[in-house]
Structure formats: C-alpha cells, structure tokens
Amino acid sequence: MKQIHIGVLIPSSTIFPIGKDYEKGLKEGLSSFPELEFEITKEFIGQGGHVKTEEAVTKLITYDDVDLLTGVVSGYTAERMKEKFNLAKKPFVVSNLGEQLPLYERLNEYIFFNSFFLWQHAWSLGYQGVKRFGKKGMFVGAIYDSGYSFSHMFNEGMKAADPNSEWSFSIPPMPNKGELSDMNIVFPFIEKYQPDFIFAAFCGSETTLFLNRFIEEGWHKRIQLVGLPFLLDPFIPLKDDLVCYSTLPTAHHPSITAKKSFYHLGFLAGCGIAQAAIKVVDWKQLQQQLEVDGAFFNINHLPHEKNINHETILPVLTKNIITANSEEYTTEILEESKTLCLRDPLIKQLDSSLQFGWINPYLAI
C-alpha cells in the first residue's frame, strides 16, 4: 500500500493527556516510514465507555471507511466489539497499559494488542514481594484501580512464589463524585493483618494521599511497599523519606517513564502499522501481514513455533528512593522478573463468566 486511512479512538483523562500523547506518537511512528502516506480520522470517546466507543467505531468503519482502527481502548471494550471487526474484515490495534487479563475465547484474529501488559507486572510484584520480603502480602487500592486484573494477578504471583503465602486486602468504597477515597478505612486493616509488604494500587491524587498517610502512620519504616509505575507518576513531594519498589513501563526502553507511556504506545502502533502496510497491496491483506510481522500480540493465533515478542519482555523491578520534600527521586534498576506467560495454561483455565472489570482503559478517568 502507498496510502492508508487510519481511524483513531481518542479517550480523555484527568491524570495524563492520553489522547494527545497517543496521537503524537502515532503520527511520528507512521512518519518513520516516508514511503507510506497516511490519513487519520479521529473520534473522541470520552472516558472510553462502551456506548461512545461503539458509536465511534461504527462511524469510522461504515462512514469514513478506514482501512484499520487503533486507539487507547480497554481489552474489555475490544472483546465486546470483536464481531464488528470480523464483519468488516478490518484490523483493530488495541493500545492500552494492559490493565486486564486477555481472555482467549472473547477475541478473534482481527484484534491486536499493543500493550505493556501491566497485569504481568502485578503478578511479578506478588512473586517478588514473597521472595524478597516475606509470605504475608496485602493488596491496598482504590475501588477504581481494583476493578482491573491487578489484585488477581498479584495473588497469583504470590502463590507461585510460595503456595503457603498469605494474602489480605483493603479497598475503601467508591467515593462521592469529586472526592477521594477514604483512607481511614484502609489503615485499621493494615494494623490487623501486619503484612510484610503492601501492593498499593492508586493513581493520580489518591497516590499522594495514601503515601503521606502511610508515612504519617509510621508504616513506611515497618512494611515494604510495591506498586505499578504509576504509583510515582505523576509525582508530588512527600513528607518523609520513603523507599518503594515498582516496575518500568517497558523493559525495551528503560528511559521511558510512566508519563511517557501513551506517547510510546502511539509510536509503537504507528511503526507496527506502517511496517505491515508497506508490505501489502491493499487493506484486505493488512490483518494477515500484521499477524505475520508479530509487532502486536494476536491472542487467537499462537502457533508454538512462532516467537511472540511480547512474551520475551519480562517486567523490570526497580527500587525507588524518595527524599522528603524533594521534587525528584532516584530509581535503581534491580532485575528482570519472572512473570506469568501469555501462553500459561492458567489463563486458558480461567472461567470467563467470572471475569469483570471497568470498561474504560486504565487512567481514562
């Protein structure tokens, strides 16, 4: 193809400029292949709810007649719209942080994942927590952050490290609109269970609220703290020194911070789409070429002899050293960590009828 028409789904966020960063990265990735001309048609989908997203997808496919769709969309939303892409015979490159565990039977060959697979990071944090700090782990998070696969995978990682590990959790109820989670509910349970380490699943303003309260209660001197990359990004100075452990968004590019994640996802999407497009004659061959290239993960096609790049990317554990009242912190890279493989039998054994979660992509709030 010499030209490609791409439909882009743009969500909004109060935490990061998700849509703006993704679009910029996408265009720069596509521009890396000057032999390809591209046209982009955008549709804004708010927080990524199903109704708005489905309406946008329908318009892009039927009215705008795009060759391919991409955008920051949750895996849950992609599952619910798989038949649209099957009927149109057009690929959907789903970009997200990987907040939800993919379910094989809910997808098809037209859905491709461009993701950091943060559920794998959550598994690794559970595994590393038990190996490094002790068998008593606790999941503490807002009900929003807990509505994805993080707590489940954290528990699975703990069990993989030690079948006799002990898991507890504390999740405050959904706050009123415009308010933050009530941390007063969390800390009595920390006192009750006395864990060796805590997985703190918060984002945005609630992160700083929790971390400062964690310091005020003196737990930062007694319990180890772990979290996803967004535990410290965006970062606001804290009241005391703190050491916590997290992961990098992607092991391929250690310099990429959490706030640069969506730009990088866009850039990867642009490069992968362009790479496939320049090898085919028309849009009808795009799906097959995307599958052959393997730049994105196609969950329904996993031939054992084929190397899926995403399966070789192990989460990288980091140690973050924070100084009181400082606007910056130091990050030390520790090691690549074992994680749950996308081909692991556990994933296929999960009961899909029991899987649930938020529809919007993570951080689109």
Contacts in CASP RR format, 6 or more apart in sequence:
PFRMAT RR
TARGET T0000
AUTHOR 0000-0000-0000
METHOD contacts of the structure
MODEL  1
MKQIHIGVLIPSSTIFPIGKDYEKGLKEGLSSFPELEFEITKEFIGQGGH
VKTEEAVTKLITYDDVDLLTGVVSGYTAERMKEKFNLAKKPFVVSNLGEQ
LPLYERLNEYIFFNSFFLWQHAWSLGYQGVKRFGKKGMFVGAIYDSGYSF
SHMFNEGMKAADPNSEWSFSIPPMPNKGELSDMNIVFPFIEKYQPDFIFA
AFCGSETTLFLNRFIEEGWHKRIQLVGLPFLLDPFIPLKDDLVCYSTLPT
AHHPSITAKKSFYHLGFLAGCGIAQAAIKVVDWKQLQQQLEVDGAFFNIN
HLPHEKNINHETILPVLTKNIITANSEEYTTEILEESKTLCLRDPLIKQL
DSSLQFGWINPYLAI
1 36 0 8 1.000
1 67 0 8 1.000
1 277 0 8 1.000
1 278 0 8 1.000
1 280 0 8 1.000
1 281 0 8 1.000
1 282 0 8 1.000
1 283 0 8 1.000
1 286 0 8 1.000
2 35 0 8 1.000
2 36 0 8 1.000
2 37 0 8 1.000
3 36 0 8 1.000
3 37 0 8 1.000
3 38 0 8 1.000
3 39 0 8 1.000
4 36 0 8 1.000
4 37 0 8 1.000
4 38 0 8 1.000
4 39 0 8 1.000
4 67 0 8 1.000
4 68 0 8 1.000
4 273 0 8 1.000
4 274 0 8 1.000
4 277 0 8 1.000
4 283 0 8 1.000
5 38 0 8 1.000
5 39 0 8 1.000
5 40 0 8 1.000
5 41 0 8 1.000
5 64 0 8 1.000
5 65 0 8 1.000
5 66 0 8 1.000
5 67 0 8 1.000
5 68 0 8 1.000
6 26 0 8 1.000
6 30 0 8 1.000
6 38 0 8 1.000
6 39 0 8 1.000
6 40 0 8 1.000
6 41 0 8 1.000
6 66 0 8 1.000
6 67 0 8 1.000
6 68 0 8 1.000
6 69 0 8 1.000
6 70 0 8 1.000
6 273 0 8 1.000
7 40 0 8 1.000
7 41 0 8 1.000
7 42 0 8 1.000
7 43 0 8 1.000
7 60 0 8 1.000
7 64 0 8 1.000
7 66 0 8 1.000
7 68 0 8 1.000
7 69 0 8 1.000
7 70 0 8 1.000
8 22 0 8 1.000
8 23 0 8 1.000
8 26 0 8 1.000
8 40 0 8 1.000
8 41 0 8 1.000
8 42 0 8 1.000
8 43 0 8 1.000
8 69 0 8 1.000
8 70 0 8 1.000
8 71 0 8 1.000
9 43 0 8 1.000
9 45 0 8 1.000
9 48 0 8 1.000
9 53 0 8 1.000
9 56 0 8 1.000
9 57 0 8 1.000
9 60 0 8 1.000
9 69 0 8 1.000
9 70 0 8 1.000
9 71 0 8 1.000
9 72 0 8 1.000
9 73 0 8 1.000
10 19 0 8 1.000
10 22 0 8 1.000
10 23 0 8 1.000
10 42 0 8 1.000
10 43 0 8 1.000
10 44 0 8 1.000
10 45 0 8 1.000
10 71 0 8 1.000
10 72 0 8 1.000
11 18 0 8 1.000
11 19 0 8 1.000
11 44 0 8 1.000
11 45 0 8 1.000
11 46 0 8 1.000
11 47 0 8 1.000
11 48 0 8 1.000
11 72 0 8 1.000
11 73 0 8 1.000
11 360 0 8 1.000
11 361 0 8 1.000
11 364 0 8 1.000
12 18 0 8 1.000
12 19 0 8 1.000
12 44 0 8 1.000
12 46 0 8 1.000
12 47 0 8 1.000
12 364 0 8 1.000
13 19 0 8 1.000
13 47 0 8 1.000
13 363 0 8 1.000
13 364 0 8 1.000
13 365 0 8 1.000
14 365 0 8 1.000
15 203 0 8 1.000
15 204 0 8 1.000
15 234 0 8 1.000
15 363 0 8 1.000
15 365 0 8 1.000
16 234 0 8 1.000
16 259 0 8 1.000
16 261 0 8 1.000
16 262 0 8 1.000
16 363 0 8 1.000
17 262 0 8 1.000
18 72 0 8 1.000
18 262 0 8 1.000
18 361 0 8 1.000
18 363 0 8 1.000
18 364 0 8 1.000
19 72 0 8 1.000
19 262 0 8 1.000
21 260 0 8 1.000
21 262 0 8 1.000
21 263 0 8 1.000
21 266 0 8 1.000
22 71 0 8 1.000
22 72 0 8 1.000
22 95 0 8 1.000
22 262 0 8 1.000
22 263 0 8 1.000
22 265 0 8 1.000
22 266 0 8 1.000
22 269 0 8 1.000
23 40 0 8 1.000
23 42 0 8 1.000
23 266 0 8 1.000
24 263 0 8 1.000
24 266 0 8 1.000
25 263 0 8 1.000
25 264 0 8 1.000
25 266 0 8 1.000
25 267 0 8 1.000
25 269 0 8 1.000
25 270 0 8 1.000
26 40 0 8 1.000
26 70 0 8 1.000
26 71 0 8 1.000
26 266 0 8 1.000
26 267 0 8 1.000
26 269 0 8 1.000
26 270 0 8 1.000
27 40 0 8 1.000
27 270 0 8 1.000
28 267 0 8 1.000
28 270 0 8 1.000
29 266 0 8 1.000
29 267 0 8 1.000
29 268 0 8 1.000
29 269 0 8 1.000
29 270 0 8 1.000
29 271 0 8 1.000
29 274 0 8 1.000
30 36 0 8 1.000
30 38 0 8 1.000
30 270 0 8 1.000
30 271 0 8 1.000
30 273 0 8 1.000
30 274 0 8 1.000
32 270 0 8 1.000
32 271 0 8 1.000
32 274 0 8 1.000
33 271 0 8 1.000
33 274 0 8 1.000
33 275 0 8 1.000
33 277 0 8 1.000
33 278 0 8 1.000
35 278 0 8 1.000
36 274 0 8 1.000
36 277 0 8 1.000
36 278 0 8 1.000
38 274 0 8 1.000
41 60 0 8 1.000
41 64 0 8 1.000
41 66 0 8 1.000
43 56 0 8 1.000
43 57 0 8 1.000
43 59 0 8 1.000
43 60 0 8 1.000
44 56 0 8 1.000
45 52 0 8 1.000
45 53 0 8 1.000
45 56 0 8 1.000
45 73 0 8 1.000
46 52 0 8 1.000
46 364 0 8 1.000
47 360 0 8 1.000
47 364 0 8 1.000
47 365 0 8 1.000
48 73 0 8 1.000
48 74 0 8 1.000
48 77 0 8 1.000
48 359 0 8 1.000
48 360 0 8 1.000
48 361 0 8 1.000
48 364 0 8 1.000
49 77 0 8 1.000
49 359 0 8 1.000
49 360 0 8 1.000
50 77 0 8 1.000
50 80 0 8 1.000
50 359 0 8 1.000
53 73 0 8 1.000
53 77 0 8 1.000
53 81 0 8 1.000
54 80 0 8 1.000
54 81 0 8 1.000
54 84 0 8 1.000
57 69 0 8 1.000
57 81 0 8 1.000
57 84 0 8 1.000
58 84 0 8 1.000
60 66 0 8 1.000
60 69 0 8 1.000
61 69 0 8 1.000
61 84 0 8 1.000
61 88 0 8 1.000
61 90 0 8 1.000
66 90 0 8 1.000
67 90 0 8 1.000
67 277 0 8 1.000
67 283 0 8 1.000
67 286 0 8 1.000
68 90 0 8 1.000
68 91 0 8 1.000
68 92 0 8 1.000
68 93 0 8 1.000
68 273 0 8 1.000
68 283 0 8 1.000
68 286 0 8 1.000
69 85 0 8 1.000
69 90 0 8 1.000
69 91 0 8 1.000
69 92 0 8 1.000
69 93 0 8 1.000
70 92 0 8 1.000
70 93 0 8 1.000
70 94 0 8 1.000
70 95 0 8 1.000
70 114 0 8 1.000
70 266 0 8 1.000
70 269 0 8 1.000
70 270 0 8 1.000
70 273 0 8 1.000
71 93 0 8 1.000
71 94 0 8 1.000
71 95 0 8 1.000
71 269 0 8 1.000
72 95 0 8 1.000
72 96 0 8 1.000
72 262 0 8 1.000
72 265 0 8 1.000
72 361 0 8 1.000
72 364 0 8 1.000
73 94 0 8 1.000
73 95 0 8 1.000
73 96 0 8 1.000
73 361 0 8 1.000
74 96 0 8 1.000
74 99 0 8 1.000
74 100 0 8 1.000
74 358 0 8 1.000
74 359 0 8 1.000
74 360 0 8 1.000
74 361 0 8 1.000
74 362 0 8 1.000
75 94 0 8 1.000
75 96 0 8 1.000
75 98 0 8 1.000
75 100 0 8 1.000
75 102 0 8 1.000
75 113 0 8 1.000
75 361 0 8 1.000
76 100 0 8 1.000
76 357 0 8 1.000
76 358 0 8 1.000
76 359 0 8 1.000
77 359 0 8 1.000
77 361 0 8 1.000
78 92 0 8 1.000
78 94 0 8 1.000
78 107 0 8 1.000
78 111 0 8 1.000
79 103 0 8 1.000
79 106 0 8 1.000
79 107 0 8 1.000
81 92 0 8 1.000
82 106 0 8 1.000
82 107 0 8 1.000
82 108 0 8 1.000
82 110 0 8 1.000
82 111 0 8 1.000
85 91 0 8 1.000
85 92 0 8 1.000
85 108 0 8 1.000
85 110 0 8 1.000
85 111 0 8 1.000
86 108 0 8 1.000
86 110 0 8 1.000
89 110 0 8 1.000
89 284 0 8 1.000
89 287 0 8 1.000
90 110 0 8 1.000
90 283 0 8 1.000
90 286 0 8 1.000
90 287 0 8 1.000
91 110 0 8 1.000
91 111 0 8 1.000
91 112 0 8 1.000
91 286 0 8 1.000
91 287 0 8 1.000
91 290 0 8 1.000
92 110 0 8 1.000
92 111 0 8 1.000
92 112 0 8 1.000
93 112 0 8 1.000
93 114 0 8 1.000
93 269 0 8 1.000
93 273 0 8 1.000
93 290 0 8 1.000
93 296 0 8 1.000
94 111 0 8 1.000
94 112 0 8 1.000
94 113 0 8 1.000
94 114 0 8 1.000
94 115 0 8 1.000
95 114 0 8 1.000
95 115 0 8 1.000
95 265 0 8 1.000
95 266 0 8 1.000
95 268 0 8 1.000
95 269 0 8 1.000
96 113 0 8 1.000
96 114 0 8 1.000
96 115 0 8 1.000
96 265 0 8 1.000
96 361 0 8 1.000
96 362 0 8 1.000
97 115 0 8 1.000
97 116 0 8 1.000
97 118 0 8 1.000
97 249 0 8 1.000
97 261 0 8 1.000
97 265 0 8 1.000
97 361 0 8 1.000
97 362 0 8 1.000
97 363 0 8 1.000
98 113 0 8 1.000
98 115 0 8 1.000
98 116 0 8 1.000
98 117 0 8 1.000
98 118 0 8 1.000
98 119 0 8 1.000
98 362 0 8 1.000
99 118 0 8 1.000
99 119 0 8 1.000
99 148 0 8 1.000
99 149 0 8 1.000
99 150 0 8 1.000
99 361 0 8 1.000
99 362 0 8 1.000
100 119 0 8 1.000
100 148 0 8 1.000
100 149 0 8 1.000
100 357 0 8 1.000
101 119 0 8 1.000
101 149 0 8 1.000
101 152 0 8 1.000
101 153 0 8 1.000
101 347 0 8 1.000
101 350 0 8 1.000
101 355 0 8 1.000
102 113 0 8 1.000
102 299 0 8 1.000
102 342 0 8 1.000
102 347 0 8 1.000
103 347 0 8 1.000
103 350 0 8 1.000
103 352 0 8 1.000
103 355 0 8 1.000
104 299 0 8 1.000
104 300 0 8 1.000
104 347 0 8 1.000
104 348 0 8 1.000
105 352 0 8 1.000
106 352 0 8 1.000
107 299 0 8 1.000
107 300 0 8 1.000
108 300 0 8 1.000
109 287 0 8 1.000
109 291 0 8 1.000
109 298 0 8 1.000
109 300 0 8 1.000
109 301 0 8 1.000
110 287 0 8 1.000
111 298 0 8 1.000
111 299 0 8 1.000
111 300 0 8 1.000
112 290 0 8 1.000
112 291 0 8 1.000
112 296 0 8 1.000
112 297 0 8 1.000
112 298 0 8 1.000
113 296 0 8 1.000
113 297 0 8 1.000
113 298 0 8 1.000
113 299 0 8 1.000
113 310 0 8 1.000
114 265 0 8 1.000
114 266 0 8 1.000
114 268 0 8 1.000
114 269 0 8 1.000
114 295 0 8 1.000
114 296 0 8 1.000
114 297 0 8 1.000
115 265 0 8 1.000
115 297 0 8 1.000
115 310 0 8 1.000
116 249 0 8 1.000
116 250 0 8 1.000
116 261 0 8 1.000
116 265 0 8 1.000
117 310 0 8 1.000
117 313 0 8 1.000
117 342 0 8 1.000
118 150 0 8 1.000
118 228 0 8 1.000
118 362 0 8 1.000
119 148 0 8 1.000
119 149 0 8 1.000
119 150 0 8 1.000
119 153 0 8 1.000
119 340 0 8 1.000
120 153 0 8 1.000
120 315 0 8 1.000
120 339 0 8 1.000
120 340 0 8 1.000
121 228 0 8 1.000
121 229 0 8 1.000
121 247 0 8 1.000
121 315 0 8 1.000
121 339 0 8 1.000
122 149 0 8 1.000
122 150 0 8 1.000
122 151 0 8 1.000
122 153 0 8 1.000
122 154 0 8 1.000
122 199 0 8 1.000
122 228 0 8 1.000
123 153 0 8 1.000
123 154 0 8 1.000
123 156 0 8 1.000
123 157 0 8 1.000
123 160 0 8 1.000
123 339 0 8 1.000
123 340 0 8 1.000
124 157 0 8 1.000
124 247 0 8 1.000
124 314 0 8 1.000
124 315 0 8 1.000
124 317 0 8 1.000
124 337 0 8 1.000
124 338 0 8 1.000
124 339 0 8 1.000
125 154 0 8 1.000
125 199 0 8 1.000
125 226 0 8 1.000
125 227 0 8 1.000
125 228 0 8 1.000
125 245 0 8 1.000
125 246 0 8 1.000
125 247 0 8 1.000
125 317 0 8 1.000
126 137 0 8 1.000
126 154 0 8 1.000
126 155 0 8 1.000
126 157 0 8 1.000
126 158 0 8 1.000
126 161 0 8 1.000
126 199 0 8 1.000
126 226 0 8 1.000
127 157 0 8 1.000
127 158 0 8 1.000
127 160 0 8 1.000
127 161 0 8 1.000
127 337 0 8 1.000
127 338 0 8 1.000
127 339 0 8 1.000
128 161 0 8 1.000
128 226 0 8 1.000
128 245 0 8 1.000
128 317 0 8 1.000
128 337 0 8 1.000
129 137 0 8 1.000
129 158 0 8 1.000
129 161 0 8 1.000
129 196 0 8 1.000
129 197 0 8 1.000
129 224 0 8 1.000
129 226 0 8 1.000
129 245 0 8 1.000
130 137 0 8 1.000
130 157 0 8 1.000
130 158 0 8 1.000
130 161 0 8 1.000
130 162 0 8 1.000
130 165 0 8 1.000
131 161 0 8 1.000
132 197 0 8 1.000
132 224 0 8 1.000
133 196 0 8 1.000
133 197 0 8 1.000
133 224 0 8 1.000
134 165 0 8 1.000
134 196 0 8 1.000
134 197 0 8 1.000
135 158 0 8 1.000
135 162 0 8 1.000
135 164 0 8 1.000
135 165 0 8 1.000
135 166 0 8 1.000
135 196 0 8 1.000
136 165 0 8 1.000
136 166 0 8 1.000
136 168 0 8 1.000
136 193 0 8 1.000
136 194 0 8 1.000
136 195 0 8 1.000
136 196 0 8 1.000
136 197 0 8 1.000
137 158 0 8 1.000
137 165 0 8 1.000
137 166 0 8 1.000
137 167 0 8 1.000
137 168 0 8 1.000
137 195 0 8 1.000
137 196 0 8 1.000
137 197 0 8 1.000
137 198 0 8 1.000
137 199 0 8 1.000
138 167 0 8 1.000
138 168 0 8 1.000
138 169 0 8 1.000
138 170 0 8 1.000
138 189 0 8 1.000
138 190 0 8 1.000
138 193 0 8 1.000
138 195 0 8 1.000
138 197 0 8 1.000
138 198 0 8 1.000
138 199 0 8 1.000
139 146 0 8 1.000
139 150 0 8 1.000
139 151 0 8 1.000
139 154 0 8 1.000
139 155 0 8 1.000
139 167 0 8 1.000
139 168 0 8 1.000
139 169 0 8 1.000
139 170 0 8 1.000
139 171 0 8 1.000
139 198 0 8 1.000
139 199 0 8 1.000
139 201 0 8 1.000
140 169 0 8 1.000
140 170 0 8 1.000
140 171 0 8 1.000
140 186 0 8 1.000
140 189 0 8 1.000
140 190 0 8 1.000
140 198 0 8 1.000
140 199 0 8 1.000
140 200 0 8 1.000
140 201 0 8 1.000
140 210 0 8 1.000
141 170 0 8 1.000
141 171 0 8 1.000
141 172 0 8 1.000
141 181 0 8 1.000
141 186 0 8 1.000
141 200 0 8 1.000
141 201 0 8 1.000
141 202 0 8 1.000
141 210 0 8 1.000
142 171 0 8 1.000
142 172 0 8 1.000
142 181 0 8 1.000
142 201 0 8 1.000
142 202 0 8 1.000
142 203 0 8 1.000
142 206 0 8 1.000
143 171 0 8 1.000
143 172 0 8 1.000
143 173 0 8 1.000
143 174 0 8 1.000
143 181 0 8 1.000
144 174 0 8 1.000
144 203 0 8 1.000
144 358 0 8 1.000
144 365 0 8 1.000
145 201 0 8 1.000
145 202 0 8 1.000
145 203 0 8 1.000
145 362 0 8 1.000
146 171 0 8 1.000
146 201 0 8 1.000
147 356 0 8 1.000
147 357 0 8 1.000
147 358 0 8 1.000
148 357 0 8 1.000
148 358 0 8 1.000
148 362 0 8 1.000
150 199 0 8 1.000
150 201 0 8 1.000
150 228 0 8 1.000
151 169 0 8 1.000
151 199 0 8 1.000
151 201 0 8 1.000
153 340 0 8 1.000
154 167 0 8 1.000
154 199 0 8 1.000
155 167 0 8 1.000
156 340 0 8 1.000
156 346 0 8 1.000
157 340 0 8 1.000
158 165 0 8 1.000
158 167 0 8 1.000
159 165 0 8 1.000
160 338 0 8 1.000
160 340 0 8 1.000
168 189 0 8 1.000
168 193 0 8 1.000
168 195 0 8 1.000
169 189 0 8 1.000
170 185 0 8 1.000
170 186 0 8 1.000
170 189 0 8 1.000
170 190 0 8 1.000
172 181 0 8 1.000
172 182 0 8 1.000
172 183 0 8 1.000
172 185 0 8 1.000
172 186 0 8 1.000
173 182 0 8 1.000
173 185 0 8 1.000
175 181 0 8 1.000
175 182 0 8 1.000
180 205 0 8 1.000
180 206 0 8 1.000
180 209 0 8 1.000
181 202 0 8 1.000
181 206 0 8 1.000
181 209 0 8 1.000
181 210 0 8 1.000
183 209 0 8 1.000
183 210 0 8 1.000
183 213 0 8 1.000
186 210 0 8 1.000
186 213 0 8 1.000
187 213 0 8 1.000
187 217 0 8 1.000
187 219 0 8 1.000
190 198 0 8 1.000
190 217 0 8 1.000
190 219 0 8 1.000
190 223 0 8 1.000
195 223 0 8 1.000
196 223 0 8 1.000
196 224 0 8 1.000
197 223 0 8 1.000
197 224 0 8 1.000
197 225 0 8 1.000
197 226 0 8 1.000
198 219 0 8 1.000
198 223 0 8 1.000
198 224 0 8 1.000
198 225 0 8 1.000
198 226 0 8 1.000
199 226 0 8 1.000
199 227 0 8 1.000
200 207 0 8 1.000
200 210 0 8 1.000
200 211 0 8 1.000
200 214 0 8 1.000
200 225 0 8 1.000
200 226 0 8 1.000
200 227 0 8 1.000
200 231 0 8 1.000
200 244 0 8 1.000
201 227 0 8 1.000
201 228 0 8 1.000
202 209 0 8 1.000
202 210 0 8 1.000
202 231 0 8 1.000
203 230 0 8 1.000
203 231 0 8 1.000
203 362 0 8 1.000
203 363 0 8 1.000
204 230 0 8 1.000
204 234 0 8 1.000
207 230 0 8 1.000
207 231 0 8 1.000
207 232 0 8 1.000
208 236 0 8 1.000
208 238 0 8 1.000
211 238 0 8 1.000
211 242 0 8 1.000
212 238 0 8 1.000
212 239 0 8 1.000
214 220 0 8 1.000
214 225 0 8 1.000
214 242 0 8 1.000
215 238 0 8 1.000
215 239 0 8 1.000
215 240 0 8 1.000
215 242 0 8 1.000
216 239 0 8 1.000
220 240 0 8 1.000
220 241 0 8 1.000
220 242 0 8 1.000
220 243 0 8 1.000
224 244 0 8 1.000
224 245 0 8 1.000
225 242 0 8 1.000
225 243 0 8 1.000
225 244 0 8 1.000
225 245 0 8 1.000
226 244 0 8 1.000
226 245 0 8 1.000
226 246 0 8 1.000
227 244 0 8 1.000
227 245 0 8 1.000
227 246 0 8 1.000
227 247 0 8 1.000
228 246 0 8 1.000
228 247 0 8 1.000
229 246 0 8 1.000
229 247 0 8 1.000
229 248 0 8 1.000
229 249 0 8 1.000
229 257 0 8 1.000
229 258 0 8 1.000
229 261 0 8 1.000
230 258 0 8 1.000
230 363 0 8 1.000
231 244 0 8 1.000
231 246 0 8 1.000
232 244 0 8 1.000
232 246 0 8 1.000
232 258 0 8 1.000
232 320 0 8 1.000
232 322 0 8 1.000
232 329 0 8 1.000
233 257 0 8 1.000
233 258 0 8 1.000
233 259 0 8 1.000
234 259 0 8 1.000
235 327 0 8 1.000
235 328 0 8 1.000
235 329 0 8 1.000
237 324 0 8 1.000
237 325 0 8 1.000
237 326 0 8 1.000
237 327 0 8 1.000
238 322 0 8 1.000
238 324 0 8 1.000
238 325 0 8 1.000
239 324 0 8 1.000
239 325 0 8 1.000
240 324 0 8 1.000
241 321 0 8 1.000
241 322 0 8 1.000
241 323 0 8 1.000
241 324 0 8 1.000
242 322 0 8 1.000
243 319 0 8 1.000
243 320 0 8 1.000
243 321 0 8 1.000
243 322 0 8 1.000
244 320 0 8 1.000
244 322 0 8 1.000
245 317 0 8 1.000
245 318 0 8 1.000
245 319 0 8 1.000
245 320 0 8 1.000
245 334 0 8 1.000
246 317 0 8 1.000
246 318 0 8 1.000
246 320 0 8 1.000
247 315 0 8 1.000
247 316 0 8 1.000
247 317 0 8 1.000
247 318 0 8 1.000
247 337 0 8 1.000
248 254 0 8 1.000
248 256 0 8 1.000
248 315 0 8 1.000
248 316 0 8 1.000
248 318 0 8 1.000
248 333 0 8 1.000
249 256 0 8 1.000
249 257 0 8 1.000
249 258 0 8 1.000
249 260 0 8 1.000
249 261 0 8 1.000
249 264 0 8 1.000
250 256 0 8 1.000
250 264 0 8 1.000
250 313 0 8 1.000
251 313 0 8 1.000
251 314 0 8 1.000
251 315 0 8 1.000
251 316 0 8 1.000
251 336 0 8 1.000
252 313 0 8 1.000
253 264 0 8 1.000
254 316 0 8 1.000
254 333 0 8 1.000
256 264 0 8 1.000
268 295 0 8 1.000
269 296 0 8 1.000
271 295 0 8 1.000
272 290 0 8 1.000
272 293 0 8 1.000
272 295 0 8 1.000
272 296 0 8 1.000
273 290 0 8 1.000
275 293 0 8 1.000
275 295 0 8 1.000
276 286 0 8 1.000
276 289 0 8 1.000
276 290 0 8 1.000
276 293 0 8 1.000
276 295 0 8 1.000
277 286 0 8 1.000
277 289 0 8 1.000
279 289 0 8 1.000
279 293 0 8 1.000
280 286 0 8 1.000
280 289 0 8 1.000
290 296 0 8 1.000
290 298 0 8 1.000
291 298 0 8 1.000
291 301 0 8 1.000
294 308 0 8 1.000
294 309 0 8 1.000
295 309 0 8 1.000
297 308 0 8 1.000
297 310 0 8 1.000
297 342 0 8 1.000
299 342 0 8 1.000
302 308 0 8 1.000
302 342 0 8 1.000
302 343 0 8 1.000
308 342 0 8 1.000
310 342 0 8 1.000
311 341 0 8 1.000
311 342 0 8 1.000
311 343 0 8 1.000
314 336 0 8 1.000
314 337 0 8 1.000
314 338 0 8 1.000
314 339 0 8 1.000
315 336 0 8 1.000
315 337 0 8 1.000
315 339 0 8 1.000
316 333 0 8 1.000
316 334 0 8 1.000
316 335 0 8 1.000
316 336 0 8 1.000
316 337 0 8 1.000
317 333 0 8 1.000
317 334 0 8 1.000
317 335 0 8 1.000
317 336 0 8 1.000
317 337 0 8 1.000
318 331 0 8 1.000
318 332 0 8 1.000
318 333 0 8 1.000
318 334 0 8 1.000
319 331 0 8 1.000
319 332 0 8 1.000
319 334 0 8 1.000
320 329 0 8 1.000
320 330 0 8 1.000
320 331 0 8 1.000
320 332 0 8 1.000
321 329 0 8 1.000
321 330 0 8 1.000
321 331 0 8 1.000
321 332 0 8 1.000
322 329 0 8 1.000
323 329 0 8 1.000
340 346 0 8 1.000
340 347 0 8 1.000
END
